[in-house]
Amino acid sequence: MTTVQAIIALSLLAFSGHAQAVTPDWLVGCWETTDKASKEVWVAETDGSLIGFSASAENAEIAFYELLHIQFSKAGAWTYTAYPSGQKRTVFTATQMTDDSITFANPAHDYPQQISYRREGDQLFATIAASGGKNARSFDKRQCEETG
């Protein structure tokens, strides 16, 4: 093996190990706003991807819902695909990720162009915004109360 081949092999191993070591699995669970008007549920799939569902109610009616999918793409990045009620799907690509936060972006989308999640203990902070954080809307959520 040449030196160049060895460097490439080590780089690929390092990258693939990092990609699998840092995953957004901290999103898994049921999350709700304090007024319980909005819930978001994430489950982990065996391939490491996450499937989510979000719904918001207003006047005892479902005002908005969407299916969500987070997966590690063949291109080597985490993607967030939203299937909002009555609209076309939109794919966002991760631009920043830590052990407890992730930001996705799609500058070509009308709004939002950025979607961010950050977890602190039993709290989940979600923010949608236009590019550069403009017109941001934040959704502070806690783990859902168990019902028996």
Phi and psi in degrees as a GROMACS rama.xvg file:
@    title "Ramachandran Plot"
@    xaxis  label "Phi"
@    yaxis  label "Psi"
@TYPE xy
-76.8444  166.707  THR-2
-60.9564  -41.8831  THR-3
-62.7597  -44.3434  VAL-4
-62.6213  -40.2674  GLN-5
-63.4402  -42.6658  ALA-6
-63.5345  -43.8864  ILE-7
-62.9174  -45.1588  ILE-8
-61.6751  -45.3054  ALA-9
-64.1214  -39.3154  LEU-10
-63.1801  -43.6429  SER-11
-64.8169  -41.0943  LEU-12
-64.0131  -43.3575  LEU-13
-63.0322  -44.2446  ALA-14
-65.966  -45.5831  PHE-15
-66.2521  -36.0584  SER-16
-65.8636  -40.8273  GLY-17
-66.2787  -42.2911  HIS-18
-60.9518  -36.5726  ALA-19
-83.7733  -25.8297  GLN-20
-73.0383  -36.847  ALA-21
-104.994  106.35  VAL-22
-128.284  155.838  THR-23
-84.7476  33.2548  PRO-24
-68.0146  -10.9057  ASP-25
-68.3377  -9.53395  TRP-26
-77.4271  -20.2394  LEU-27
-57.0688  133.062  VAL-28
133.207  -174.302  GLY-29
-108.08  130.692  CYS-30
-127.11  138.948  TRP-31
-141.072  151.633  GLU-32
-72.0049  160.215  THR-33
-61.5583  -30.478  THR-34
-84.405  0.466852  ASP-35
60.8718  19.7203  LYS-36
-82.4299  -16.2713  ALA-37
-137.517  135.536  SER-38
-129.974  149.322  LYS-39
-138.787  128.391  GLU-40
-123.981  131.63  VAL-41
-123.415  136.18  TRP-42
-126.489  148.497  VAL-43
-92.6151  138.468  ALA-44
-96.8824  162.31  GLU-45
-64.8513  -22.968  THR-46
-85.5624  4.10378  ASP-47
93.9372  -9.26513  GLY-48
-79.0963  166.198  SER-49
-121.336  141.511  LEU-50
-116.49  132.795  ILE-51
-130.788  161.513  GLY-52
-142.046  134.872  PHE-53
-130.411  139.647  SER-54
-145.539  144.082  ALA-55
-127.067  139.834  SER-56
-114.191  149.523  ALA-57
-145.933  125.676  GLU-58
53.6075  44.7742  ASN-59
62.8496  19.4624  ALA-60
-124.312  149.322  GLU-61
-72.6084  116.837  ILE-62
-90.394  -29.6228  ALA-63
-159.506  144.503  PHE-64
-149.762  157.532  TYR-65
-157.033  149.263  GLU-66
-95.4738  145.328  LEU-67
-133.668  149.049  LEU-68
-144.859  123.073  HIS-69
-113.124  127.398  ILE-70
-148.145  158.257  GLN-71
-87.7796  116.17  PHE-72
-79.3584  164.523  SER-73
-64.9354  -21.1465  LYS-74
-78.118  -5.74313  ALA-75
91.4714  25.2541  GLY-76
-139.39  152.555  ALA-77
-73.9856  137.1  TRP-78
-123.364  151.364  THR-79
-122.609  114.771  TYR-80
-109.717  123.713  THR-81
-107.887  134.35  ALA-82
-117.61  78.502  TYR-83
-73.0959  152.629  PRO-84
-54.4499  122.524  SER-85
72.9554  12.5518  GLY-86
-130.774  165.954  GLN-87
-70.3483  155.258  LYS-88
-68.6087  151.877  ARG-89
-134.482  135.157  THR-90
-108.287  131.785  VAL-91
-118.164  147.376  PHE-92
-112.538  139.401  THR-93
-63.6156  132.217  ALA-94
-112.648  -18.8157  THR-95
-154.335  139.717  GLN-96
-152.822  136.193  MET-97
-127.628  -171.795  THR-98
-67.4577  -18.9176  ASP-99
-138.125  19.1305  ASP-100
-152.911  155.64  SER-101
-153.688  141.343  ILE-102
-126.101  133.06  THR-103
-115.642  151.632  PHE-104
-142.732  149.357  ALA-105
-147.736  89.9043  ASN-106
-61.1856  -20.6919  PRO-107
-82.8723  -12.5502  ALA-108
-79.1745  149.927  HIS-109
-67.0742  -58.2574  ASP-110
-167.246  133.823  TYR-111
-79.4237  161.273  PRO-112
-105.786  -15.4459  GLN-113
-132.997  140.715  GLN-114
-132.754  124.623  ILE-115
-126.521  143.365  SER-116
-128.597  141.173  TYR-117
-143.768  131.383  ARG-118
-110.274  136.179  ARG-119
-133.441  101.375  GLU-120
61.2816  -122.174  GLY-121
-93.0415  17.2484  ASP-122
-114.51  143.477  GLN-123
-125.295  125.434  LEU-124
-108.822  117.444  PHE-125
-114.294  138.229  ALA-126
-136.906  134.444  THR-127
-115.644  146.542  ILE-128
-159.754  164.871  ALA-129
-79.5479  174.044  ALA-130
-54.1699  142.278  SER-131
74.9276  10.5875  GLY-132
81.0355  9.39027  GLY-133
-72.5977  151.807  LYS-134
51.8322  43.8805  ASN-135
-73.569  141.857  ALA-136
-126.297  126.921  ARG-137
-109.344  146.362  SER-138
-129.562  108.209  PHE-139
-93.5495  125.617  ASP-140
-129.387  155.337  LYS-141
-122.326  162.198  ARG-142
-60.7257  139.323  GLN-143
-61.2483  144.764  CYS-144
-73.9805  138.533  GLU-145
-76.9288  139.15  GLU-146
-112.303  140.813  THR-147
